[in-house]
Amino acid sequence: MLNAINTKLLIAILAALTAIGALLVHNNRVNEKAAADAAKAAAIFQQQQKNADEAKKHDAAVNDAITKDRKKHNSAAANGSKGWTTYIP
C-alpha cells in the first residue's frame, strides 16, 4: 500500500512539473512574440521618421525654390518692397 501511495505521489509531482514546464514554454513564446512585435513597431516608427524627415527636406527645398523664384520675378521684392511708398495720388 505504501508503494501505491508513493507511485500516486510521484505521478502527482510529475503532473505538477509538467504543468509548470508548459507554462514556462508558453510564457517564453509570448515573450518572443512580444519582442518581435516591438522590433517590428520600432522599424515602422524609424521608417516613418525617415519619411517625415525626407518630406520636410523636400518641402524646405520647394519653399526655397519658390522664394528664389519670387525674388527673381517680382520687381517689388527686388526694390525691397518699396513700390508704393512714393506713390502720390
C-alpha positions in Angstrom: 0.0 0.0 0.0 2.9 2.4 0.7 4.2 1.6 -2.7 0.9 2.7 -4.3 0.8 5.9 -2.4 4.4 6.7 -3.4 3.6 6.0 -7.0 0.5 8.2 -6.9 2.5 11.0 -5.2 5.3 10.7 -7.8 2.6 10.9 -10.6 1.1 14.0 -9.0 4.6 15.6 -8.7 5.3 14.7 -12.3 2.0 16.2 -13.4 2.7 19.4 -11.5 6.2 19.7 -13.0 4.7 19.1 -16.5 2.2 21.9 -15.9 4.9 24.2 -14.7 7.1 23.4 -17.7 4.1 24.0 -20.1 3.5 27.4 -18.5 7.2 28.3 -18.9 7.2 27.3 -22.5 4.0 29.3 -23.2 5.5 32.3 -21.3 8.6 32.1 -23.4 6.7 32.0 -26.7 4.6 35.0 -25.6 7.7 37.0 -24.7 9.4 36.1 -28.0 6.3 37.2 -29.9 6.1 40.5 -27.9 9.8 41.1 -28.6 9.2 40.5 -32.3 6.2 42.8 -32.4 8.2 45.5 -30.6 11.1 45.2 -33.1 8.6 45.5 -36.0 7.0 48.5 -34.4 10.4 50.2 -33.9 11.3 49.5 -37.6 8.0 51.0 -38.7 8.5 54.0 -36.5 12.0 54.6 -37.8 10.7 54.3 -41.4 8.0 56.9 -40.7 10.6 59.2 -39.1 12.8 58.8 -42.1 9.9 59.6 -44.5 8.9 62.6 -42.4 12.5 64.0 -42.5 12.7 63.5 -46.2 9.3 65.2 -46.7 10.4 68.1 -44.5 13.7 68.5 -46.5 11.7 68.3 -49.8 9.2 70.9 -48.6 12.0 73.2 -47.5 13.7 72.8 -50.9 10.5 73.6 -52.7 9.8 76.6 -50.4 13.4 77.9 -51.1 12.9 77.5 -54.8 9.6 79.3 -54.7 11.1 82.1 -52.6 14.0 82.5 -55.1 11.6 82.5 -58.0 9.5 85.2 -56.4 12.6 87.4 -55.7 13.8 86.9 -59.3 10.5 87.8 -61.0 9.0 90.3 -58.6 10.1 93.9 -59.0 8.8 94.9 -55.6 10.9 92.2 -54.0 14.0 93.5 -55.9 13.3 97.0 -54.6 12.9 95.9 -51.1 9.1 96.1 -51.3 9.1 99.9 -51.5 6.9 100.0 -54.6 4.1 102.0 -53.1 6.0 104.3 -50.7 6.5 107.0 -53.3 3.0 106.8 -54.8 1.2 110.2 -54.9 -2.4 110.1 -56.0 
